[in-house]
Amino acid sequence: MPKEVQPEHTSRFHAYQLWIKAPNPMVTFTKTLNVTNLVKFGKRKNLKFNMLMDYCIGKSAESVKKFYILPVGDKLIQYDTIAVSTIVKNKNGTINSCDIPFLSDIDEFNENYLKYTSECAENCMDRDLSGESMVIGTSAVTNTEIDGVVNIYSGIFNNPFVIWGRYRKKFFKYTLPISFQFHHTQMDGIHAGEFLENLQKEINHIGE
């Protein structure tokens, strides 16, 4: 269960002092991923590309300890589990967010992904696991190619967020520029870099 932890008892105490009251404490990294293996694996297994991206994001984050402590308001909350959120277009033509618990078994994660996104599309309601898991937000803007996104800071949601557009093909290679936004209280650039390196590795070795 999530629990509040005192900042001075964590490795993020100095960052907490610096950034918790900052007007805009969010940092955005952009990176171009080689998603050739992910595209081919998805086509071979008949799996959705965005599901595979969400799976790799969860898999990459679970080994980075900083993902498990999130600033919520002026508190630090420690979580035991991670979920990945995806944006769903519902039957009314608007959108809902759908939080999916991360499971390392890709077949189980895919089963939950299909189940919960279908439910959100049908009932037009968000599926919120923020009271249970540290949620990584994702958004796929697949009707266009994008080079990067600098997200707004609402002051309400401090969760890490990954955004991408349509992947690009050149000869036999597929690439995907992504933007990764995170709260500086939660992690530093070195931890964000570790996550992005993990993400590329997971994409390269998915299905092995």
Secondary structure by P-SEA (a helix, b strand, c coil): cbbbbccccccaaaaaaccccccccbbbbbbbbbaaaaaaaaaaacccaaaaaaaaaaaaacccccccccccccbbbbbcbbbbbbbbbccccbbbbbbbcccccaaaaaaaaaaaaaaaaacccccccccccbbbbbbbcccccccccccccccccccbbbbbcbbbbcccbbbbbbbbbbbcccccaaaaaaaaaaaaaaaacccc
